[in-house]
Amino acid sequence: MADEIGVLIVDDSALMRNLIGKMVESTPGLVVAEKAMNGIFALRKIPRVNPDIIVLDLEMPEMNGIEFLKERKKLGIEIPVIILSALARRGAELTMEALALGANDFIQKPSDAGGDDIYQVKDLLTGMLLGYGSKYRRSAGKKPISIDYTQYEFKKQTFSDIPPPHSSDTFINHVRSTLGISPVTPAKPPTRLRKPGKTEIIAIGISTGGPDALRFLCSRLDPDLSVPIVVVQHMPPGFTNEFAKSLDRVCPLEVKEAEEGDIIKPGRILIAQGNKHLELERKALSVIAHLSDAPLVSGHRPSADVLFASVAKVYSNQALGIIMTGMGRDGAEQLGTIYQEGGMTLGQDEASAVVYGMPRVAFELGHVMEQVPLENMAQRICSIAKGQG
């Protein structure tokens, strides 16, 4: 598995382990490194198989996912983790706790092996595994891991700097080929109808890799940033409220899930609800949020394209549009409308994006004025919003 991303699958359900295993084995560039039925077995197997990424269930006997993440943090293990989350309020709360403990992203469990959602789950999960797994190998290399697992006794559950073992360029090209990614060549940007004005709204479109990236971004925004922010993060219904609460705990600004009629006001970040488009409407005294059950756009609801189009319509050249890590092309087209109206546009750069899909397409279309690393994104947003160039 020298050129393949090794996946450790941790779930107490044999059915789910086999189902996820089949998804992994049928995807070029991925291989099952091992399977484990709980956190204790996972910790025992990590030193031997040294996986590139872990798929982790949360509710398991002996050592559940939350306890595993706490041990992972204590042991300094940096292997990325994708959470398998159950659909329920309890599942959403646990998922957000897992993200706060260092899990990188999550995906909702398929309903069953023959469910209608199985192919959608497969595409999303394998995209995450390729994106996070390859980024981990590029940044950290394959460091040996040593764990004294004898300290973990079974109990009743209460409820780099080192380069990868082969050419980095070769591995990146391998992943690009697997994901169908060709070299980036930007087109000529569209003609601008007017010059940029003072920034009055910030709109962000983001998908795979988003929970990690938004947590990082929000924690580094200036406390005195007075421009409202609206965000489309592709996420299932039932999770966005807990996700907004988790961001609110680390962000100096107020963060909440968008509700129908919410006023777009300074110092507040609105997160689009799962399965609801978020649009902005100008009323007599203010701009408000409007939630819609309209058909999927660019394969998504909420859709970044829908948000960007409404932002361009309402704010014209006073908008800042940002497209960040994610699979597919949602947001790439209508980011160009913000640009055309005279607004400013940013895209996350390839090196810092878990999946350079959405920002790549936007850049290729000529809709991105500037590509920015994630570590500099908050600073760049604040400088533009404050009129500092």
Protein Blocks (a to p, Z undefined) as FASTA:
>chain_A
ZZpccdddddfbfklmmmmmmmmmmpghiacfbdcfbfklmmmmmmmnopabdcddfbdg
hiafklmmmmmmmnopabdcdddddddfklmmmmmmmmmnopabdcdddfblkbmklmmm
mmmmmmmmmmmmmmmmmmnopadddddfklpccdddehiabdcfbdfklmmmmmmmmnop
acdddddddddfbdcdddfbdcddddehklmmmmmmmmmpcfklcbdcdddddddehklm
mmmmmmmmmpcbdcddddehiacdehiacdddehiacdddddfkbccddddfbdceehia
cdfklmmmmmmmmnmmmbccdddedehjehjlmmmmmmmnopacddddfklpmblcklmm
mmmnopafbdcdfklmmmmmmmmmnonZZ
